[in-house]
Structures are given as C-alpha cells and as structure tokens.
Amino acid sequence: MEAYCVKCKAKKEMSDAKEVKMKNGRKAMKGKCPVCGTGMYRILGK
C-alpha cells in the first residue's frame, strides 16, 4: 500500500502495513516508512 511520508515529503510503499478501523467506523491502513521509520497513515474508501 502506498502512502505519503510527511518527513520524506514523498509517496512511498508502507512497510508493516495493517488495516485498522477508526472511531467513526471507516477503514484505514497504518504502517511505517521504509526509509526513515516514521508512522504512515492512509484512509481507505467506503
């Protein structure tokens, strides 16, 4: 899953990506940047 890394300022492929459910019931992917290790988050469609 590809997401935007705020620290690197570029789109990268997430490592350790897991699907999570937000408080409002929507799905999202949570992972880490393979380069700098910063947490990455991507909200998925309905």
ChimeraX attribute file (.defattr): number of C-alpha atoms within 10 A of each C-alpha:
attribute: neighborCount
match mode: 1-to-1
recipient: residues
	/A:1	13
	/A:2	16
	/A:3	19
	/A:4	16
	/A:5	22
	/A:6	12
	/A:7	13
	/A:8	12
	/A:9	8
	/A:10	9
	/A:11	12
	/A:12	17
	/A:13	17
	/A:14	24
	/A:15	17
	/A:16	12
	/A:17	18
	/A:18	13
	/A:19	14
	/A:20	15
	/A:21	13
	/A:22	11
	/A:23	7
	/A:24	6
	/A:25	9
	/A:26	12
	/A:27	16
	/A:28	16
	/A:29	20
	/A:30	20
	/A:31	21
	/A:32	20
	/A:33	24
	/A:34	14
	/A:35	13
	/A:36	10
	/A:37	13
	/A:38	14
	/A:39	15
	/A:40	21
	/A:41	21
	/A:42	17
	/A:43	15
	/A:44	12
	/A:45	7
	/A:46	6
